[in-house]
Amino acid sequence: MVSKVAAGGIIIGGAVVAIVAAFLVSSYAIPGKPYPVGSHIVPNPYVNRGFGLSIGYPDGWSATEFRRLDANTTTLVSFNDSNAAIDIVANRMGPGESLDSIDAKSRQLALSTDKSHTKSIESEGPGTLAGQDVKVRTWTIATSGGMYKQVVYHLVHRGFLLSISFISPAGVYNSELAQFNNSLKTLTLF
C-alpha cells in the first residue's frame, strides 16, 4: 500500500528541492505547514490554470491538491489508490538552470541522500511528453517497508521544473503502470 505520506517520503527523482517538498507534504498537519485542499474538490481531469496543465487520473483513485510549500516548491497534486501514487511537483527554476542541469542535480541528490533507502537507477534518458522534451528515470527503491519502483518525468514549463512521478510496490508496478501511462496520454500543457 502506498499512502500519500509513504509516496511523499520516498519521492527521489524530483528536482533538488523535491525531497524537502516531500517531507513538507508528509507533515502537512503540523500548524504553519502546508495542508491539502481536499480530495473531494479535485475534478477529473485535474486542471491547474496557474501552472498551465491538465491531466486525467485513473477512475477510483483519490486526489488531493496541495497548497504552496514554499516560495520555490509546490506539490500540485497527488493521486492515489491502495497500490500506487502519482505526484506532480513544481519547482521554480533559477537563473541559468536548464532541464539538463536540474535533472543532473536531482539524480546526484537522490543517490547521495536519504540513507534509509537503497536506490538504484534501472533506466534513464531523454524523451517527449505533451510535446515537451523530458528526462525520464526509473528507480528501484529498497526500504524497510519493501521494494518499490518509481518512474519520474522531468520537464520545463513556464519557468518551473515539473516532476511527474509514479511509485508502486515492485510486485504490482507493471500492472499499475498502465494506468499511469494512460494518465500521461491526457497531459495537456497550456
C-alpha positions in Angstrom: 0.0 0.0 0.0 1.4 3.4 -1.0 -0.2 6.2 1.1 0.3 9.9 0.4 2.9 10.0 3.2 4.8 6.9 2.1 4.9 8.2 -1.5 5.9 11.6 -0.4 8.6 10.2 1.8 10.3 8.4 -1.0 10.0 10.8 -3.9 13.5 10.6 -5.1 13.5 11.7 -8.7 12.2 15.2 -8.3 14.2 18.3 -8.6 16.7 19.3 -5.9 14.1 20.6 -3.5 11.6 17.9 -4.1 12.9 15.8 -1.3 12.3 18.7 1.1 8.9 19.2 -0.5 8.1 15.6 0.0 8.9 15.9 3.7 6.7 19.0 4.0 3.9 17.3 2.2 4.1 14.4 4.6 3.9 16.7 7.6 1.1 18.9 6.4 -0.9 18.5 9.6 1.7 20.5 11.6 0.4 24.0 12.3 2.0 26.5 9.9 2.8 23.9 7.4 1.0 23.4 4.1 -2.1 21.3 4.1 -4.2 19.6 1.5 -7.1 21.5 -0.1 -9.1 18.2 -0.2 -9.8 15.2 -2.3 -13.5 16.0 -2.7 -12.9 19.1 -4.8 -10.4 17.8 -7.3 -12.1 17.1 -10.6 -11.1 14.5 -13.1 -9.3 15.7 -15.2 -7.3 17.8 -12.8 -6.7 21.3 -14.2 -4.3 23.8 -12.7 -4.6 27.1 -14.6 -1.8 28.8 -12.5 0.8 26.2 -13.7 -0.9 25.7 -17.1 -1.6 22.0 -17.1 -4.4 19.4 -17.2 -4.1 15.7 -16.6 -6.7 12.9 -16.1 -6.2 10.3 -13.4 -7.4 6.8 -13.0 -11.0 6.2 -12.1 -11.5 5.2 -8.4 -8.2 7.0 -7.3 -8.4 9.7 -4.7 -6.9 13.1 -5.5 -5.5 15.7 -3.1 -4.4 19.1 -4.2 -1.8 20.8 -2.1 -1.1 24.5 -1.5 2.3 26.0 -1.9 5.1 24.5 0.2 7.5 27.4 0.0 8.4 30.2 -2.4 10.0 27.8 -4.9 8.2 24.5 -4.5 4.6 23.4 -4.8 3.3 19.9 -4.8 0.4 20.4 -7.1 -1.5 17.2 -6.7 -1.2 13.6 -5.5 -3.4 10.8 -7.0 -3.5 7.5 -5.0 -5.1 4.1 -4.9 -4.1 1.4 -2.4 -1.2 0.3 -4.6 0.3 3.4 -6.2 0.7 7.1 -6.2 1.1 9.8 -8.9 2.6 13.1 -7.7 3.1 16.3 -9.6 5.6 18.7 -8.1 6.6 22.2 -9.5 10.0 23.7 -8.6 10.8 27.2 -9.7 13.9 27.3 -11.8 16.8 29.6 -11.0 18.7 31.8 -13.5 20.7 29.8 -15.9 19.2 26.5 -14.9 18.1 24.1 -17.6 16.3 20.8 -17.8 19.7 19.1 -18.1 21.3 20.9 -15.2 18.4 20.4 -12.7 17.9 16.7 -13.8 21.6 16.1 -13.2 21.4 17.7 -9.7 18.3 15.7 -8.9 20.0 12.5 -9.9 23.0 13.2 -7.7 20.9 14.3 -4.8 18.7 11.2 -5.0 21.8 8.9 -5.0 23.6 10.7 -2.2 20.9 11.5 0.4 18.4 9.7 2.5 20.4 6.8 3.7 17.3 5.0 5.0 16.6 3.8 1.4 18.7 2.0 -1.1 18.2 3.4 -4.6 19.4 2.3 -7.9 18.7 3.5 -11.4 17.1 1.0 -13.8 17.0 3.2 -16.8 17.3 6.9 -17.7 17.2 9.0 -20.8 15.5 11.7 -22.9 12.0 11.6 -24.3 9.0 13.7 -25.1 5.8 14.2 -23.2 2.9 16.5 -24.3 5.2 17.9 -27.0 7.9 18.8 -24.5 11.4 17.5 -24.0 11.6 15.4 -20.9 14.2 13.5 -18.8 12.9 10.1 -17.7 14.4 8.0 -14.9 13.2 4.7 -13.4 14.3 3.8 -9.9 14.3 0.7 -7.8 14.0 1.6 -4.1 14.5 -0.8 -1.2 13.0 0.4 2.1 12.3 -1.2 5.4 8.7 -1.4 4.2 9.5 -3.3 1.0 10.7 -2.9 -2.6 9.3 -0.1 -4.8 9.7 1.0 -8.3 9.4 4.6 -9.4 9.4 6.4 -12.7 9.9 10.2 -12.9 9.4 12.6 -15.8 11.1 16.0 -15.6 10.0 18.8 -18.0 10.3 22.5 -18.1 7.1 24.6 -18.3 6.5 28.3 -17.5 9.8 28.7 -15.6 9.2 25.6 -13.4 10.6 22.1 -13.5 7.6 19.8 -13.3 8.3 16.4 -11.8 5.6 13.9 -12.6 6.3 10.7 -10.7 4.6 7.3 -10.3 5.5 4.9 -7.5 4.3 1.5 -6.6 5.4 -1.7 -4.8 7.6 -3.6 -7.2 5.2 -6.6 -7.2 2.4 -4.6 -8.7 4.3 -2.0 -10.6 3.8 -3.3 -14.1 0.0 -3.8 -13.7 -0.4 -0.3 -12.1 1.9 1.4 -14.6 -0.6 1.0 -17.4 -3.0 3.4 -15.5 -0.2 6.0 -15.1 0.7 5.7 -18.8 -3.0 6.4 -19.7 -2.9 9.5 -17.4 0.2 10.7 -19.2 -1.6 10.5 -22.5 -4.1 13.1 -21.2 -1.4 15.6 -20.1 -2.0 19.0 -21.7 0.2 22.0 -21.2 -1.1 25.5 -21.9 
